[in-house]
Each structure stands twice: as C-alpha cells, then as structure tokens.
Amino acid sequence: ENDHTTVIRHDQHLTVENDQFTEIKHNQHLTVEGESREAVTGEQVLSIEGSLHVKAGKVWVNEAGTEIHVKAGQKVVIEAGSEITVKAGGSFVKVDPAGVHLSGALVNLNSGGSAGSGSGFGGAMPALPGGLEPAVTLAPPQTISYQALLQAEQANVPAVKVCPLAAQEAMPAVNSIAPPPPPPIAPPMAPPQPIMNPQPTANAQPNLGRSTKATPDFPTHFPKSSIGIENELAGLVVAMPANSAQKFGYVKSAQGDALFMLTKDMNQGSYQRPPSLQDGKNYQNWQTHTVELVSYPCEMDDKAAVETRKQAMLWLATHFTTHIDQSNHQPLAPIQSEDGRFVIEITNAKHVIAAGNGISAESQGQTITMTPSGQQATVGVAAKGFGTSATPELRLLESAPWYQKSLKSQFASLTSAENLDDKELAANVFAYLTSIYLKTAELAKKFGIYINEWDPMSEQITPNANGLTDPKVKNAWEILPRTKPSKIVEILSKSDAKAVMKHIKPQLQSRYSESLSKNVFQYFQDGGEVAGHGINNATVGDKHSPELAILFEFRTVPNELQSYLPKTESTTKSEVKLLDQFDPMKRKTVIQQVESLVQNSGDAFDKWYQSYRDSMNQPPVKNAKKIASANQKAQWVKEHNPQEWQRIIA
C-alpha cells in the first residue's frame, strides 16, 4: 500500500512458467545503461494513445518477413541528409544531391498501375492483472511458560503448549530444581526511524536532472458539464532540454486537490544562459518556451472550485514575479503559499525560469501577467445534449459559426420514410457531424490542407498551413471540437448510426469535389481528429452508468465565460500579441526581421519601451532591446514603421 524499493547489487533472474500481468497506474521510467535485448516468439502489440518518439544515435533498422505498413492520418515525411532510396522489384527511385534518379524496365507517369494497400492495425489490447488477495490475519502472539520449555527440552519435543494462565508462569521447577534466573533485561531499542528527505525552503533549488512527483492526470468523469482554463503567462519563459515532457509541475490545494498544471507551450528558440550566470552545468540543446497554466477541469456550477483555481493562478503569477526578481534563471522549488492554501509540486526539476525572453541575467522589474490573447477555455458536455439547447452552455456551443442547426430538419425530411429508433437524437448527431465534415472541407480548400489522398494542388490550391493542427486553422473554428467526431456515433443504435452516415456523404458531394468529399468522409470514418490530440475518454452523468461527453475549446474566451478566468490589474493594459496570428515558420521569419529593425533603431525603440513601461507603472530598465519581448518589438515596428511591418508580414 506504500512505497516499495528494491536494490540488487548483482544479477537478477526471473522465470515465469505461465503468464505475467502488470499494470502501472501512473508513469513508468526505465533507464538501461548497457544493452537491452528482447525476443518475442509470438505477436507483439504496442498501442499508444499519445505520441511515440524513437531516437537512435547511429543506425535504426526495421526488417519484416512480408510487409511493413506505415499510415498517418495527415502526412508522412521522410527526410535524410544525403540520400533516400526506394527499391522494389528490380526498380528503384533514388534522391540525392545529384538529383532524382528513376530506374526500371518502364517508367509510367499517370498511366496504368494502382496504389498498393497495407494490412492495417489489428493488435489486441493487453489483459489487466487480477486484484490483490486479502491479507491473512495472523494469530496474536501467545505466552509459553519457562517450565514448559524445560520439559520440552528434556523430552526432546519440538513443540510446547501455550501457557493456560499467565499467573501460572512461576510454577515450581521440575524435581524441585529452581529455574535459573532470567537474563537481565536490556533497555528497549528505539524503533527504526524513517530516513526523511529534507524539505526544501523557498530559496532551495531542486537537483537538476531529477524528477520528483508525477503530475496527476486530468479527471475524465464529471456528473455535470465541466470547464477547464488555459492561461499563457506574459513576461517570462521556461527553459528545458529539447524533447522534455510538456508538464514540469502542478499546483495543488493544501488538501491535496490538483488545481492546475505548469506546462511549456510555444517554442521561443534556443536557450543561451547569460555568461555571468554560468554554473558549470550543461545547457546545450535547451529550448525556451512560453509558460502555460492548464487548470484541472471542474463542474461549471461548482463556484468554490472555480474560485480556488482562479486565486491559485493569481498567487502563482505573483510568486513568479518574486522568483525571477530574486532567482532569475533558476528552477522553481516546491513551496507553499504564505497563507498555506496552495503548494507547488515540481515534476521535472530539469528546468529554469527566466524573465522576458530569457536572454538577460537581470529581471529588471518584470511583472508576470495573464493576457486575454493567451487565455482559452475548454467545456465538456453530454454528447446527447448537443443540439437540444437545454442549458446555457449547450446554447453557447451551438452558437459556433460552423454549426448548421438547419441540418436537423433536413435530416428529418430525408428520413421521413425510415423507421428510426430515436429520430430526434439521430437528427442532432447528423447535424453535428455534417457541420464538422463541411467545415473541415472548407478549411482544407482555404488553407490547402492534405486530407488523406486529397491533394490541394489537384484543384490549383497552394498549401499555406501546416495541416489541421496549424494554430491559424484551429483559430478558424473559433469553437474547436476536441473529441474525435466518430465517437458521437456511439450514442446511436446501429441502425440509426447507419442511417446518419448514409446521408452525410451526399451533403459533402453537393458542395465540394468528389475527391475532397470522399477523403474528408473517409478521414473521419477512420477515426481522424479535428485538430489532433483529442480528448476521447471523457464521460458525464452517473459514474455507475456514465455517458459519453464531448469537449470543445474556445479559442477566444467569450463574455459568457469570462467569470471563469483569473484576471490581474495589468491584464487590460498588456499588449495584444501580434505574433499569435502567424504559424511557427512565419513567426520565426517575422521575429528575425523585427529584431533587425529594433537593433538598428538607435534610441528610438528604447524611448518607446521606457514610455510603455511608465504607462504600466513599471520601473525603467537598463537595456530595453534585451528585455523587451518579441511581441513588444513587433508592436513598436507596427506603430512606428507601418510600411516595414506590411512588408514583413506580406
């Protein structure tokens, strides 16, 4: 029921003659400093709901007896520094610095042949271990008389009876021989004391490179509609090794309830530790990121839980301001708020928090704030409720610009002669799914997004976004579905689900090309996500008979949900983040050109920035060009060099 630590100084051998079942309900970390070998004589299945990362220092070899099948929902990229070769049937395609080489008996372009198909995923989920057997209650210790021990020794008997009465323990000795006096009683030994880890103080620094507690997972079930908030902090960055996990800590209440996670968000480039702060540690390959606070969801009508999360976020923003002022470019330490209500837990100590964009060694009076442009809300509702307008949150979700409520009546007309199990529910699902399919097709054309085998270039559309997960594509939804569309079909009977799906494809075909319609339909049929990283395990209602919940992310928080957001006094004064409108590649280009203009502006930018800080009631700084954020520099260029700004963003 508690911790279990095993240390083996030499070898360990384990043989299981039959099956072995293991379940780890949280994280598993395994480090092998030598070789790792594994042999499986049957089938091996690896099923991962998140992302899979594989990195080899030298060579990565995959060999299969008959087939290797690679399939992606959106795209597959194969990249090599010097050469890529595809070889089959005596023919090959080779790409190298000298060009593209095709070799074969005959090269067919748009003539004959057909695409091959793979086997597809067919693995089974692992079985879980059985429960623990109840502990056996041991009999209480019994008293044995001294005379019984003597008699047993004389008779060479290996066992003796328990003393019937404690009062008879001083019975006369055998043959009137008095027993020898008992040995002197030694003073009682102190019980072993647990080795306690020293508790860190406010100024203590965690040991870089070691993780502490694991970040708790989000709850997946709520009796009613739920809400979670994301807050991007302005005024600081977190630096971590490349490929680190997104979460590096969380804040909990004094009662132990997890309130929100500390996560890294947008990549801001390489971390360059100021020379004056060099501490002998290796910060090579570290990256800087914006910091985002992601709240653990709670019921929308649980006012106490909502207020606790808001107050905890405001406290952390204040703590961050103090931290960078006193310990800039240092990791956070576990600490409790002065009033004892909130506690920071660190789950990855290998990080540092730095003021501004992480370049300067000094914080220079930087204040940490939460800006409206960096806030988002995610709402979860019962899937059966969408389309009924039964509650304020459902009516708010149904106001999404992509949702076409009129499709409900259209479905009723199309199925008037069909015998459905639940006509109203089927109509709601049809309107919901068709609206998503149509919006996805619209965005695919607008941004030139590859959907399965549909190539935007086939319709003379130039791709201008990095897939469905591109921030500007997600922003175009305004209210973004976060649960994969195929999940909602589960709430229908099989016959109703079949009727719904039968009528969706013609809706696509009436508006878009046959190829785009076919591929959008098939993409979602195969379990495709609207924007990646879906939340597909949420439930609502009675926990003993839970119902499917669907989640939606408000890319901009509407007035109806403003009461769920923490606000600081400086929030309304903080700059609107100009750079949020660009995709990652364009953003880097814009930042580089803006930086060049700022560095060559003489003292013009410095004067503007000092004036800006005065308006925010913040103290002056020594080097404005180093302290100012990329968004602030972009704001200056837009205001004072509008022609250059238009040239940069063109």
N, C-alpha and C positions, 0 to 999 in steps of 0.2 A: 504493500500500500504506500510505501515511501520510496526513497532513492535506493538504488542498488548499484554498487561499484565493484568491479572485478578487475584485479591486476594480476596478470600472468607473466612471470619473469622469463619463462622459456616457451615451450611449444604448447599448443592446444590441439587435441584431436577429438572430433565429434563424429559419431556414426549413428544414423537413424535408420533402423531396419525397415521402417514403413514410411508414412507421410510426416511432413513437418509443416505446421501452420504458424505464421507470425503476423501479428497486427500491431502497427505503431500508430498511435492516435495523434501524433503531432509530427515533429520533424525527425529526420534521420541524417546524421553526418558520418561519413566513413572516409578515413584517410589511410592510404596504403603507401608506405614509403619505399617499398620494393616492388616486386612483380605482383600482378593479380591475374589468376587464371580461372576459367570457369568452363566446365564441359556439361552439356545437356544432351542426353541421348534421345529425348522426345522433342516436343514443341515448346518454344519459349515465347511468351507474350509479354509485351511491355505497353501498358496503357497509361498515358499521362494527360491529365485534364488541362494543365498549363502549358508551358513551353519546354522544349527539350534542347539542351545545349551540349554539344560534343566538341571537344577541342583536343587535337593530337599535336604533340610537339614536333614530330617528324613525319611518319607515314601513317595513313589511315587506309586500311584495306578491307573491302567488303567482297565476299565471294559466295555465290549461291549456286546450287546444283542446276536449277532450271530457270529461275526468274528473280529479278529484282524490280519491284514496283514502287515508284515514288509519286505521290499525288498530293497536291496542295489546293486549298480552297481558292486561292487567288493567284499566286505566281510561284515559280521555281526559278531561282537564279543560280547558275553555275559560274563561278569566277576563278580564274587561275592567273598567276603572274606571267607565265610564258607560253603555256600550251594547253589546249583542250582537244581531245581526240574521241570520236565516237566511231566504234568499229563493229561491224556485223556482216556476216555472210560474205566475207571476202571484200566488202566495200568499206570505205571509211570517209569520215569528214574530219578534217584537222584544221584548227585555228591556232596560228602562232604569229609572231611579229612579222613574218614574211607574207602573211595574207591568209585567205581561206582556201583550203585545198579539198576538192571533192574527187574521189577515185572510186570507180565501179564499172561494171560491164556496160551500164547505161544510166545516164542521169536524167530523171524525169522531173520536169517542173510543171505543176498544175496538169499532170497527165497520168492517169492510172493510179493504182495503189490505194490503200486506205490506212487510216491510223490504227495502230495496234491497241490492245486493251490489257490491263493488268488484272490480277486476281482480286485485288481489293482487300481491305482489312477484314479478318474473320476470327480474331482472337477472342477467347473467353475470359471473363473476369475471375480473379482468384477467389478461392473459398476462404472464409474467415475462421479463425481458431474458435474452439468451443470455450465456454465460460469456465471460470475457476471453480474447483470443487470446494465446498465449505470446509473451513478449518476444523480439525479434530480437537475437541476439548480434552486436555489431559487431566488425569485424576490428580487431586491435590496431594501434596507430599504427606507421607504417613510417618509416625514415630515408632522406632524399633528399640526395645529395651536392651540395656547392656547385657543382662543375664541371657537373653535370647541369643545374642551374638556369641557368648561363651559356649552355650550349649551346642549351637550350630557348628562351632569350630571343633569341639570335642567329638561330635558325631560325624564330622566331615560332610555336613549337609550344606548344599549350595544356596538354600533359601531359608528365610526365617519368617515367623508370623509377626504381624503388626501388634504392637503393644495394645491390649484391650483398654487400659486406663492409664492415663499419664501419671496418675498417683502411684501406680504400682511399679514405676520405673526404678524405684530404690529398693527392690526386693532383695532378700538375703542372698548371698553368693552361694554357688554350688559347693557342697561339702563344707559349709561354714567358712569358706575362704573368702575373705573380703576382696572385692574387686580393686584393682589398682586405681589410684586417684586419676581423674580425667586430666588431660594435658592442660596447661594454663591457657586461658582464653586470650587470644591475641586481639589487640584493638581492631575494631572493624575497619576494613579498607574503604576508602572513599570510592563511590561508584565512578566508572569511567565517564569523563566529560566529553561532549562532542567538540570537535575542532571547529570553531566558529570562524567564518570569513569576516575580516574587519569590514565594518560598514563604512562606505565612502562618505566623505563630508562634501559640503557644497563645492569646495575647491579641489577635491580629489579627482585625479584623472584615471580613467579605466585603462587597462593594459591593452595597447594597440595590438590588433591581430587576434583578439579572443572575443567570442560572442558570449553573452550571458543568457538571460531567459529568452525563450522563443516568443514571438509576437502572437497573441491569441488570434484565432481565425474569426471571421465575421459570423455572427449567428445567422442561421438560414431560415428560421421559423419565427413568425410573429402572429399573434391572434388577430391583429387588425393591420391596416395599411401602415407602412413604415417609411422612414426617411433617413437618409444619410447625407452628410455635407462634406464637400472638399474645399479646402482653403489653401491657396498658394500664398506663401509669405513673401512680402517685398522687403528688400533691404539686407538679405544675406543669402549665402549658398552653403550647401554641404558638399564636401569633397570626399570621395570614396574611391577605392580601387575599381578599375574598369570591370564590368560584369558582376559587380556586387549585387546582392538581392536588393529589391526596391525598398523594403522596410528596414529601418535601423533602430526603431524604438517605439514605445507607445506610452500614453499617459492613462493612469487608472485612478479611480477614487480611493479614498482611504479604506473603503470597504472591499476593495479588490475588483470592482467593476471596470472593465476596459472601456475607455471613453473615446479615444481616437489614436490612430497610428501616426508615426513620423515617417514619411517616405521621401525618397528622392524623386524628382519629376523631370523637367526639361533639361537636357544636356546643355551646359554652357561652355564646354570646351575643356582643355587640359588644365590641371591644377598646377600652378607654379608657386611653390612655397616661397615667401619673401626671404631673401638672404639673411636678414637679421634674425629670423626665427628658426634657422636650421637647427635641428635637434639630433642629427645622426641617423634618423630613420629614413627609409627608402620610400619616397613618394612618387616614384616613376610609375607611369601608366595610371595615375589617379585622374579622375574626371570631376568637374564641378557640375552641380545640378541645383535647380531651384528646389526649395523645400515645400512639400505639400502636406497638410494635415488632413487626414481622411477619418471622419468620425465613424464609430461603430453605430450602425443604424438602431433606431428605437421607434416605438409606436408614435405616430404623428400626434395623437392626443395625449401623450404622456408628457405633460408640461414640465414636470420635475426633471425628467431625463434630458429633455431638450435644453433646459436652462443650465443644468450641470455641464453639459458638453460645451455650451457657449462660454460659460465662465472659465472652464478649464483651458479653452483655446486662448482666451484673453490673457489668462495668467501666463501661459507659455510664451505668448508674444512678448510680454513684459520680461520674463526670465531670459529669453533670447537676447533682448536688448542689453540686459545686465551682463550676460555671458560674453558677448562679443566686445563689450566695453572692458571687461576685466580679463578675459581669456580668449582673445581673438585667435583663430587658427588652432584651437584646441578642441578635443572631443567633448561631448556632453557627458556629464556624470549623473548617475542615479541620484535624485534629490527630491525632497518633499517640500511642498509649498509651506510658507510660514504659518498659515492657518491650519495646516495639517490635512487639508481636504484632498489634495492631488499629489500624485507621485509619478515621476518619470522613471520608466524602466528602459534600459538600454539593451537591445537585442543584437547589435553589431557594433562593437567598440572601435572597429577599424574605420573611423571617420573623423573629420574635423569640421567645425562650424566656423565660417569666415564672413566678415562683414562685406556688404556691397557685392562686387563681382569676384571677390576672393583674391584680389591682387595686392591690396595694401596690407601692411603689417599693423596699421592702426585702424581702429573702428571709426575714429573722428566723429563721434556723436551720432552714429547711425541709429535710427529708430526703426524697429520692426513693426510693420503694419500688415493688414489684410485688405486687399483692394477688391472692388466689385468685379473687375475683369478676371480675377483669379479665383472666383467662387462658383461652385456648381452644386447642384442638389440631385440626389437620386431617390426616386419614390417607387415603392413596391406596393402593388395592389393585387387583389384576387383576379385571376385571369377570367373567371366567369363574370366579373363585374364590368369589364371593359365593354363599352357600348350601351350600358344601361343608364348612365348619367345619374346613378343612385346617390353618390356622395360628392362633396366639393372637390376632392382630389381626382375622382373619376371625370368630373366635368372639366377640370383643368387639363387633364391628359387628353381628353377628347377634343380639346381646342387646338391640338397640334396641327400646324398648317398642312401636313401631309395626309392627315386622316380624312377620308371621304365618307361621311356618315350616310350620304345618299345611296351608297352601295348596298345598304341593308334592304331598302325597299326594292332595289333592282334584283337582289338575290331572291326575295320573296316572290317576285314576278317570274323569275326564271324557273323556280322550283314549285310553282303553284300546283302542278300535277303530280309532284313527287310526294311520297309518304315518308316524311322525316320524323325522327324520334323527338327532337326539340328544335322546332323551326326558328324560334327567337334566338337561341344560343348559336345555332348554325349560321344565322344571318349576321350576328355580331362577329363571329370568327371570320366569316367570309369578308366582311368589310375591313376588318383589321388586317388580315393577311394580304388582301388585294391592294390595300393602300400602301403597305410596305413594299410589295413587289413593284408596284408602279413607281414609287419614289426612288427605289434602287435603280430601276431602268433609266429614270430621268437623270439621276446623278451620274450614271455610267456614261451617258451621252454628253452631259455637261462638262465633266472632268476627264473624259477619255479613259475610263477605268476598265481594265480587262476583267471580264466575268466569265469564268470557266474558259470555253473555247472562243468566246466572242472577242474579236479584235477590233478596237475602235478605229484603227486605220482602214478597216474594210468599209467603213462609212465616212471616210475622209475626216475623221476626228483625231486631232493630235492629243495624246495623253498630256495632261497638265496637273496631275495629282498622283501621289504615291498610294494608290489603292483606296479601298473603303475606309481604312483606318487613318487616312490623312486628316489632320485637325480641321482643315477648311471643309472637307467633305462631311465630317461629323457635325461641324457647326451649321451646315446647311440644313440639317434635320431640325434644329432648334430644340425639339424634344426627341431625344435619341433612344430608340428601343434597345435595351441591354440584354434581353432574353432572346435566344435564337427563335425565330418565328415558328419553326417546326414544332416547338414544344406545345404551343397552344392547341394544336390538333388533338392532343392527348385528352382534352376535356370533352371531346365529342365521342359519340358512338362510332363504330367502324363504318356503318352505312352513311351516317351524316358527314363524317370526315371525307369519305369518298365523293360525296355529292359536292362538298365545298371545293375540293381540289379540282374537280372536273370543270368547274365554272371559272376558275381563276385564269387559266391559260388564255382563253378567248379574250379576256379583258386586256391582257398584255398585247396580244396579237392585233387588237383593234387600234393600238396606239403606237406600237413600235415594230421594228423589223422582225421577221420570222426568226433570224439568228439570235438577236438580242433577247427576244421573248423566251425562246427555248432555253437559252443559257441562264437567264435570271431565274426562271421557274425551276430548272434542274439544280441550280446552285442552292436554293433554299430547300428543295426536296432532299438534298444530300446532307442537310444539317448545317448549312452555311450561316455565319453570324452577320448581323447588320454592320457591325464595326469592330469585330474581333473582341476577344476576352469577355465573352458573355457571362452573365450570371444566370445559371440554368438549374440551380438546385434549391431555389427559394420556395417556401410554402407559406400558407396562411390559413387561419381558422383554428379548429380544434386540433391539438397536437396528436391526438389519438387517431384522427381521420383527416390529415392535412390535405389541403387543396393547392393546386399549382398557383404560384404567384408570378407575375411578370413585372419587370423593372424598367424604369425609364430615367434617363439622365437629362436634366435641364441644363443645356449648355450655357445659358444665361438665366440666372435665377429671377423668376417673375415677382411682381409685387405681392402676389398671394402667398409666397413662401419666404418673404424677407424676414419674417419674425423668427425663422429657424436659424438665421445667420448671426454669428458674433460680429460686432461692429466696434471699431476703435474711433476715437475722436478724429484722427487724421485720415480715416478712410475716404471721406468725401474730398479731401484735398490731394490725395495721392494721384499720380499720373495715370492716365489711361494707357494701357500697354500697347503701343503701336505695333510692336513686333509679333504680337499674337496672331495677326492676320496672315502671316507667311508660313509656308511649310518649312521643315527643318533646313533643307538645302538653300532655299531662297533667303531664309532668315540669316544664315551664316554669311551669305554674299552681302546682304544689306548691312549687317553689323560691321563687316570689314570696311566697306566704303564710308559708312558713317564715322567710324573710328578715324579714318584717314582725314576726313574733313575737320573733325574735332581737334586732332593733334596739330593741324596746320592753321588753327583759327586764332593764334596769338592768345590774347587775354579775353577775347570776346566771349568764348564759352565759359571761362572762369567767372566772369562778371554775371553772366546769366544764371549760372548754377548757384552762386552765392545769393543772388536775389531770390531764387527759388527756395533756398533753404531758409531765408528770412521769412518768407511767406508761410513756411511750415513751422515757424518758431523753433528752428534747429540751429545749433551753433555753426559758425564758419569752419571751413576745412582748409588744410594746407595745400593740397593738390587735387583740385576738382576733377581734372582729367582722369586721375586714377580712381577716385572714389565714386564718381557718378556711374549709374547703371547704364546698360546699353539702351534701355527704353528712354531714359532721360536724355541721353545724347541724341537719340533719334528724334525726340520731341523738339530739341533745340534746332536740329537741321530742318525739320518741317516748318518751324516758325520763322527762322531767320534766313534759310536758304531754300525757299519753296521750289525753285526751279531745279536745284540739285536733288531735292527729295523726289520730285517727279521722275527725274532721270534714273535715280537709283531703283525706284520701285517699279519702273516700266517693265 
